[in-house]
Amino acid sequence: MASFRMLKHGNWQYRISHTVNGQRREKSKSGFKCKPDAARAAYEKEKELGIN
C-alpha cells in the first residue's frame, strides 16, 4: 500500500511498504509535481513488486 506526502519544496513523494521473506521493506521516490503523478508511479511500482 502506498502513502503520499508533500515535501517542503512542493514536490510529492510516495512510499510503499511491503514484506519480503517476513521482513518489512519500504520503497520511496520523490520529485513528482502533483499527487496524481505520484499515485500513477506508485501504482506501477506496486505492480512491478507484485503488491495488490
C-alpha positions in Angstrom: 0.0 0.0 0.0 1.3 3.4 -0.9 1.2 6.6 1.1 1.8 10.1 -0.2 3.1 13.4 1.2 4.0 16.8 0.0 7.6 17.8 0.7 8.9 21.2 1.8 9.9 22.2 -1.7 6.4 21.5 -3.1 7.1 18.1 -4.7 5.3 14.9 -3.9 6.7 11.6 -2.6 5.2 8.1 -2.5 6.3 5.4 0.0 5.3 1.8 -0.5 5.5 -0.7 2.5 5.7 -4.4 1.7 7.0 -7.7 3.1 9.9 -9.8 1.7 10.7 -13.1 3.4 8.9 -12.0 6.5 10.8 -8.7 6.7 9.2 -5.3 6.1 10.7 -3.2 3.3 10.0 0.3 2.0 10.4 1.8 -1.4 10.0 5.5 -1.9 10.5 8.0 -4.7 10.0 11.8 -4.8 10.1 14.7 -7.2 6.6 14.5 -8.6 4.9 17.8 -9.5 1.4 16.7 -8.4 -0.2 13.9 -6.3 -1.8 12.1 -9.3 1.6 11.7 -10.9 3.0 10.2 -7.7 -0.1 7.9 -7.4 0.4 6.6 -11.0 4.1 5.9 -10.4 3.3 4.2 -7.1 0.7 2.0 -8.8 3.2 1.0 -11.5 5.8 0.2 -8.8 3.3 -1.9 -6.8 2.5 -3.9 -10.0 6.2 -4.4 -10.5 6.7 -5.7 -6.9 3.6 -7.9 -7.2 1.6 -6.0 -4.5 -2.2 -5.8 -4.9 
